[in-house]
């Protein structure tokens, strides 16, 4: 099916099942501990051995000698894998990281060996017996040191242009009567998902089957095929349950690649789970950015000049962190300049982490907007509403498909009690606590990609949906179930959903906030084909038939849906492909975040007291799972604002706090009750289901809202995240 014009009325508009706050399809499995995660498979790949990865002890250089003889003689060891017996593995298409030092070492903890043994403990013990000598060379680990020299790289496949100018920014900024020109720093951040990367690999001739934890099956089969040197058709990935990903499991990481390589070497299945230090120093992370934001406005508050220059670092061949993405589309302004520069750093690869680009970009832009509002003596919400736009600021001939940004701001202000905010910082106190309110706008692209599904109707009237979509805790199972139930006119308990298998019809998987809108469009296409087949089987006119309450109806005739399959299952498959509507419309999601904080005037401690998110993201497919996605993003945003920072040892080039003890994330005591509200809207230009994603919109804008609240409480502006107490303690107002 091809979606080439805005959707009209269709079965999803009935909203008898869609939109309802149904419990998760797989919830009982997770709450009872019976959902099988990657490391927990016991009834597959009989006789598997355990792999343990030994990481490089240097950050830059080469292996001069590697001696595995003692390890190979250790109890239980069945094999040791190094570049000496497997050569140089290939490289996938999305990540540039090398899965094995061969013999060049590109970053700290890059794998140098995999020890395979009968038990995990034997593999770990034997790994300590591998002797590796290195020739260390000087590396680059300090982003700030390259701030004046890093170039603008050529435009890549993702992230948009690295430099874009509209109008004459330099002239307009110089002439602006009110200006902001500040630099903001966002540190390296880790995905820190609860489930570690884990995989089991088993070979059958030249085909490999892997039970793994991966977000995007189509990329995974492609990239593992490239790494192993086999066709993607020979790769079978199974990943029905994923314990968090946030982009860190987008495609093949070292657990999957090295489990497959090791299994091929030792000729038996191999299971690998990554220890936390290896995860932090070898898998991808959100890279540090240094961002200069320049805003010029007239005295009426209208933006006349918008500039955003961002620096990030990466391995050679890696991509920029696209922090200027949100700046290009969020506010009107005739004169604009966005630029992204890229330094070479000898650290683990920087790549996609929840809302790549928008999340760290708004951590700068939305604080700069707050600073501009203060200079204008203008309410921050009014400044944003004044600079709202219904067309793409870089291309005025391209309207937004839907844009309820101003409504999000207004609704949020009313619900949060914004009118009670004291505009002058540091004036509201409760004992030793300084109280402040802050807000920030939010934006995230409304992406969608072709997606397929298979639908099967059996003689009991049960519809089974199969698609390679994954569920990383986002509710994919549930929205697929609800979409199919709505389309086929049955109760949700008549729908069986099977996900996370690369042999199922292809989707873009869980990534880029495109999973739910894409997969539900694929399910729509498959169900439309199933409806046509059922109608034909039952002798109905396919253009005038209704599916409701388990019945197929037309005129005065009504037949049970199950009767269509009484002589055998009906199986159909289809995919939704998208034409060029994205070229005609700027498709985005919007939101507004509000925060109230208390800052201890004596210690500088920050406590978040309440938060609100108001989001506009098309049709909401499940009110409960959508809220969970948004409040999860809000929790993550609090971590980005106040805690998260991968500290680099710049002498030896590694992340020091490389575990869940040293890398701080919010816990229950840090988070108050969170409110999330959704604007009632649909977007007919996205898909027939008219829904967009919300998972990353819930994060973008949260950290700057907290930062702006801290400023409102204290009068101290901190432009370096995270806002830890030592950064503002000396400047806090003295209580009298």
PyMOL commands that set and color helices and strands:
alter all, ss='L'
color gray80, all
select helices_A, chain A and resi 11-14+27-31+38-40+69-73+83-86+120-127+144-146+169-175+217-228+232-234+254-266+276-282+358-376+380-386+405-416+418-420+476-488+492-494+515-538+561-565+581-584+623-642+668-670+702-714+725-727+729-731
alter helices_A, ss='H'
color red, helices_A
select strands_A, chain A and resi 2-3+49-55+61-67+77-81+104-105+111-117+131-136+163-166+178-186+198-204+207-212+235-238+270-273+289-297+303-314+335-344+391-392+395-399+429-430+433-445+451-457+463-466+495-498+546-548+551-554+557-560+570-578+588-600+606-616+648-649+654-655+674-678
alter strands_A, ss='S'
color yellow, strands_A
deselect
rebuild
show_as cartoon
